[in-house]
């Protein structure tokens, strides 16, 4: 397995809890004046751990190239999700 294949696999594993973390973001929900299920801080911490575990796994395998690709791609996916779930401001 090449580093790129490993990085894409662990990115897919990290993207799921990252999307769940974005969906339950309390600041985004307040800005949208959205009601619904609140996400506890314990659940948010567990989601952060779930996001980081695949990257730690690639380090434990000794594939630092896959870890660096995963690190950059996870930040990019997180930024994209934050932009996708952003609430447009009404005062513009």
N, C-alpha and C positions, 0 to 999 in steps of 0.2 A: 504494500500500500504506500503510495507516495504521500508526501507531506500535504499536498494540495487536497487529495481525497480525504485524508484524515481531518484537515482543517475544515473542509466543507461539511463533513459529518458532524463534527463537534459544534460547528456553528448552527446547524439545524437543531441540535439538542439544546443549545442555549437560546435560540430564538423563541421557542415556545414559552418558557417562563418569562422571558423578556417582554413578550406581548401581553402576558397575563399581568405583569407588573405595571405595564403602561395602562392597561384597562382599569386597574384599580387605583390609579394615582389620585390621592385625595385632593391635591391642588388643582389638577385638571377637572375633577368632578365639581369642586367648589366654583371654579371659573365658569363652568357650563351650567351651574345651578341644577345639577343632576342629582336626583334621589336614587336610592337603590342600596345594594349591598356594600357595606363599608369593609375595607380590607384592614385587618389589624396589623400592627407593627410586627408581630411575630410572623404572620404570613408573608409580609414583605421581606423580612429577613430570610425566611426560608426560600423565597423565590430568588433572592440575590445569591444564596448559597447554591441553589440549583443552576443558576446561570454560570457560576464560576467553576463548578465541579468538572465539566468537560475540559476546560483549559488546564486544570490541575492534572487531569488524567493524561493529557498529552505531554505535560512536563514529566510525569512519572514514567511515561513510555520513552522519554529521552528525545522526543522530537521537538526541538526548540523552534524549528522553522514553522511547523504547524501551529505551535503556540503563538508565535508572532503574527501569523496570518489570522488566526482566530481572534487575537486581541484587537487587531485593527478592524476586522470585519464585524465583530460584536459591537464595537463602538459605532460603526457606520450604520448597522441595523438599528441600534438603539436610537441614534439620531433620527433616522428615517421614520421609525415608529412614533417618536415624540412629535415630529412634524406632521405625520399623518393623523394623529389623534388630537392635534391642537384645535382649540376652539377659536374661530375667527372673532376678532374684536368688533364690537358693534359701533364703536365711536369713530371709525375711520371713514 
